[in-house]
Amino acid sequence: MVRNADMSDDGPLDLGADPSLLLVDDDEVFLKRLARAMERRGFQVQTANSVASGKALAVAHPPAYAVIDLRLEDGNGLDVVEALRERRPDSRVVVLTGYGAIATAVAAVKIGATDYLSKPADADEVVNALLARGDNALPGPPENPMSADRVRWEHIQRVYEQCDRNVSETARRLSMHRRTLQRILAKRSPR
């Protein structure tokens, strides 16, 4: 969900010659709020709520910018990223998801995403990710860095994904008892 998407609105931005933006998310409330916030900032927004409709828009009218949810009801948002990259390699794509895991972020960037944000993200964070340029400057320290428990959880999730979600193999590679791993995987991610 977008936090305060309607707040801290700085008005239209300098988006260059093509301010087109594609938003793909299956959460209707989130999609409408983010679309409204991005339109106020000067983007020309098109929305889609599925992989199929997102790919159709990416092929028919490839935008300069895109914000695509990773997990959609009808598939993986990375399919939309690939379709967009084929039609418009210079587009700036941010993958946005509620399932923030390092392995998924790496996969998104390898496919061509410019950046990756975990939900909840506010409209300003999305704009900053879309407009960030490759100036090789290191980003500032995060305002709310991950806790040690969260870093551990992210590492376990990455290894779990690399083992094709095989609990026994993941437990072996992490030198952890299988039941302990199952308990960790059953819990929600720590903050």
Disulfide bonds with the S-S distance in Angstrom:
none
